Amino acid sequence: MKTTEQIQKTATELLPLYSQTEADLPDRPLWQHPEIAQVVEALRIVSDVLFPGKHIPEPPDFEGYFIQQLENAAEILHPEIEKALPFRWMGAADLHEKREPIHNLDQASEEIATQFLATIPNIRQMLIEDVKAAYNGDPAALSYAEVKLAYPGLVAITSHRIAHELYKLDIPLIPRMMSESTHSLTGIDIHPGATIGKGFFIDHGTGVVIGETCHIGDNVKLYQGVTLGAKSFPLDEHGRPIKHIQRHPTVEDNVIVYSNSTILGGNTVIGRGTVVAGNVFLMKSTPPGSLVTRAEGGVMVRTRETPGFGIGI
């Protein structure tokens, strides 16, 4: 068979494999969706506002720089949000909730973009505390500039804090596109739905996974390879995973989780001030101030009243 004939045959065989309906189906082409390149560019612009000078030389007018960058971000986000919003009611997970369509998408998108821009000063305040946490939590950090220029954990939490604000505004697709772009860059996977308090530090970072419904308190420190994940999840009467329920752990303030530990379950609460040693697999809650270590046949949870409590950890 000639190449031209094979091309025609392949094209003919492909046609029925692509649904032409507007429904959110696994075989639907991705004609109408936010553009990945534009979403990533918006993330970069907002990140440059949060850490000016990292990629752009010092401007002559600092306030003018902010105005220009924020205008650029709004100009990009407005049409991408407009493309994303219909997935509120046409997304596969939302079809059964019978959500009402938005009739003026252009106006709604502009309003949402404006609401997001209003959150940026608070994001900046949170990130200042994250920079402090990284510097104070890592003896290898010799300057704040080193943290801001070189630490993948800060890149990940910056992206997350941006994506999380968009997630809270109920924007489909875009927050996850941002987080997965950063995941591919840093090896750190934080779902934009996760709630993370101030002073958060991921040391080294590679392989960290934080699930959608995680609640993380203030001044928490994670090392590489940590998973805050879900156990097996319940299904509805049609055999589909039930969405929007608590599936991931709660980690209270001042917790440290060392490398390659896995903590699972929506009912699992790691009490304030707990230290989880490396290579621990944990699916139960711990009291405040605990030390969790590996033990033969499972884990050992000790409190500060336990003799020999984790000296040196």
N, C-alpha and C positions, 0 to 999 in steps of 0.2 A: 504493500500500500504506500502511495506517495505521501509525503509530509502534508501537503495541502489537504489530501483526502482524510488523513488522520486528524488534522485540526478540525475539519468540519464534523467528523464523527464524534470527537471528544466534546465539542461545543454542544452538539445535539444531545449527548448523554448527560451533560451538566445541567441543561435547562430545567428539567423536572426536580433537580436537587435544591432549587432555590425558590422559596415561597415569595410570591409577589404581593401578599397582603400586608396591611399595616400592623398586624398583631405581632407581639413580641414572641416570636417562635424561634426554635433552634436553627431552622433552615432559612430564616429571613436574612437578606443581604443587609449590610450596614450602610445603607445610603444616607440615612438621616440620623446623625448622632453628633455629639461634640467632637471637634477635631483634636486628636491627641496632641499634635504639635502646638496648637493654640493654647490648650490647657496647660501644657508644660511651660510654655512661654509666660503665661500669666503667673504660674507658680514661681518662675525665676524672677519676674519683675517684682512681685510682692516680697520675695526673699531678699532682693537687693534693697528694698525699702527698710526691711528689718535689720539688715546688716550692710549698711552703705559702705562702699569702698572695697567690698570683696571682689566685685567684678568690674566696677565702674570707677574711673578716676574721680578725685574730689571735685565737686562742682563749685562754681563761683558763688552760687546762691543756694544755700542748703534748703530753705523752704520752697524755693522754686523747683528744686530737684524733686522734692516730695510731690509737689503738685503735678509735675509732668509725669512722674512714674505712676502715680495713682490714676491719672487720666488714661495713661496707656493700659493699665490693668483693667480699668472699667470698660474701655473700648473693646478689649479682647473678651472679657468675661460676659458682657451683655449678650452678644449673639450666641455664645456657647451655652449659657444658661437657658436661653430661649429654645435651643435644640434639645436640651436635657429635660426640661420641665414636663413634656408629654409623657415621659416614662413614669411620672407619678401615678398616672391612671392606666397606662397601657403596658407597664412592666408586668412580667409574668407573676411576680409575687403580689402585685396589687390588684390584679384583675378581679379577684373575689371580694375585694373591699369596696368596690363600686364607688371609687373616688370621683368627684365631679371634675370634669375638664376645666381648664382655665381658658376663658374666651379671648382675653387680651394678653397674649403671651409677651408682646413687646413691652407693655407697661409693667407687667409682673416681673419680668426679667430685670428691667431697670431698677425697680424697687428693691429686689433681692440683692443686686450688685451693690446698691447704695447701703443696704443694711450690712453687707459684708465689710465694706470699706470702713464702716464705723467701728468694727471690732479690732482693727489693726493696732491702735495704741495699746490695747489690753494684751494682744499677742506679744508685742514688743516688751511690755513689762514682765510677762511670764518668761520670755526668752532670756532676759537679763539674769533672772534667777537660775535658769538652766545653765547659763555660762558659768555662773559662780559655783554651781553644784559640780560641774565638770572639773573646774580648776581645783576646788577644794577636795574633790573625791579621787583625784589621780595625781600621785606624787611625780609622775612623768611630765605633767603639764607645767611648763616653766613660765607661761604668760597667758593672759586672757586672749591675746591675739592668736596664740597657737591653737587654743580651743576653737576660736571662731573660724580660723582658716583651715584647720586640718582634721577636726574630729567628726567622723561619720555619724556618731550619735547625735551631734548637734544638728547636722543636716537633716537627719530623720525626724527629730522632734520639731524642728522648724517647719518642715513640710507637714507634719501631723497637725500642728497647731493651726496652720492655715486651712488644711483640708477639714479639720474638725469643725471649724466655724461654718464652712459651707455645708457640711453634713447636718449641723443643727438647724440650718435654714431649709432643710428638706430638699436639697438639690440632688437629683439622681445623677449617677455616673461620674460627674466631675470630681468629687472628693476621692473616689476610689481610683480614678485615673491618675490623680496626683500622687496618692500614696504608693501605687504600684510602680510609677516612674521612679520614685525615690527608693523603693524596694530593690529595683534592678540596679540602681546606682550604689547603694550602700550595703545590700544584703540584710537590711533590717525591715521587717514586715509589720507595720502598725496599721491596723484597720482604722479608718477615719472616725468610726463611731466610738472608739475607746475614749474614756474620760481620764485625763492625766493631770494631776496637780502640779504645783510649782516646784522648782528645784529638782527636776527629773534628770537623771544621768544614766546613759547606757555606755558602759566602758567596753571598748573594742567593738562590740556591736554585732559582728557577723552572726547570722543565724537566729537573731532574736525575733520572736513572733508574739504579737499582742493582739488578741481577738477583739471583735467588734463590741462586745458588751462588758469588757473589762472596766473596772473602776480602780484607778490607782491614785493613792493619796499624795501628800506632799513629801518631798525629800526622799524619794525612793530611788534606789540604785540597782540596776540590773547589769549582769555581765553577759558575755557572748554565749549564744546557744540557749538562752532561756526561752521557754515557751509558756505563755499564759493562755491556755487553750480551753476547748470544750470537750466534754465527754460525749458519748453517743447522744444524739439529739432526738427528741420525740417527733413522730410523724402525725399528720392529720389523717382524716378518714379516707383520703385519696392516696395516702402513701407518700405525701410530699413533706419535706422538712418544715416544721412550724417556725415562722420567722418572728422577729421582734420580741424574743423572750430572753431572759438572762441566761447565758450559756457559759460565760467566762468568769474567772475568779475576781474577787475584790481584794486588793492589796492596800492595807492601811498605811498611815504615815510612817516614815523612818524605817522602812523595811529594806533589807539587802537580800538579793537573790543571786547566789554565785553561779558560775558557768555550768551550762548544760543541764540545768534543773528544769523539770516540767511540772507545772501546777495546773490542774484541770478542774472544771466544773463551776456552774453558776452558783452553787450553794457554798463554795469554798471561800472562806474569808481568812486571809493571812493577817493576824493581829498586829497592831501597832508595835513597832520596834523589834519585830521578829527577824532572825537571820536564818536563811535557808542555805545550807551548804551545797557544794557542787554535786552534780549527778544524782539529785534527789528526784523521785517520782512521787508526787503528792496529790491526793484527791480528797483531803479532809481539812477542816479548818484548824487553825492553831490559836492558842491564847496569846494575848499581847506579851511581848518580851520573850518569845520562845526561841530556842535553837533547834532547828530541824536538820538531822543528819541521816545518812544511810545506815541501815542496820540489817543484820541477816534476816531475810524474810520480809523486809519492808523498810520503814523509816522509824527513827526515834525522835520524839518531840519532848524537849526538856524546857523547863522554865528557869528563871534566874534563881529560884529556890532549890533547884536540883543540884546536888553536889557535883563538882567538876564541870559546871556549865561552861562550855565553849570558850575556855580561856585562850586568848590569842586570835579568836575569830572575830 
